[in-house]
Amino acid sequence: MLEAFVCVLVGAIYLLVSIFPSDEQSSNENEQLDKLNDGMGNIIADGEFMSREEAEDAQSRGELYDTYY
C-alpha cells in the first residue's frame, strides 16, 4: 500500500514539474510577439505586416528567429 502511494506521489510530482517549463517557453514566445506588436493588433516582423494569428503560426514554424525589436 505504501509503495503504491509513493509511486502515485512521484508520478504527480513528475507531471507538475514537466508542465511548468512549457509555460515559461510560451511566455517567452508571447513576449517576442508583444514586442513586435504595432499597437493595433498586428505584428511587424522581418519587414512584413501580419496578423497575430499569422505571427503565431510563423513563430511555431520557427520563421521569426531573425527578428530584432
N, C-alpha and C positions, 0 to 999 in steps of 0.2 A: 504494500500500500504506500509506504513512504517512497519507494523507488518510482512509482508511477507519479506521485506528486512532484518529485524532483524533476522528472522528465517533462512534465507539463510546465513547470515553472521555468526551466531552462528554455523550452520552446517559446514560451511567451516573451521572455527577455530577448531572445534572438529576433523574434518578429518585431518587437518595438525598436530595437537597435537598427534593424535593416530599413525601417520606414523613415526614420528621421534624416539620414543623409540625403535621401532623394528629395525631401522638402527643401533642403538647403540649395541643392542644384537648381530646382525650379525657381527659387527665389532669386538666384543669380541670373538666370535666364530672363526673368521678368524685369530685373534691374537694367539689363542691357537694353531691352526694348523700351523701357521707360525713359532712358537717357536719349533714345533716338526719336522719341515722340515729338511731333511738331506742335502739340497743344490742341490739335483738332481731332485727335484720334488716329491720325495717320503716322506712318513711320518713314523716315528718310534714311536709307541705308545704301551705301555704295553708289550714291548719286541717283538712286531710284526712289520714287514715291510709291508706297504700298499701304494697304490697309493693315490693321493689327493682325488679322487672321492670316493674311499672306505672309507677314513677317514671322509669325509663329511657325508657319509651315516651313519657311525658308530656314529658320533657326533650327528646327528639328532635323532638317536635312543637312545641316552644317554649312549653310551657304552664307552666314553672316559672320564668318570668322575674321574677315579683313575689314572691320568697321571701326572707325575712330569716332569718339564722342567729341 
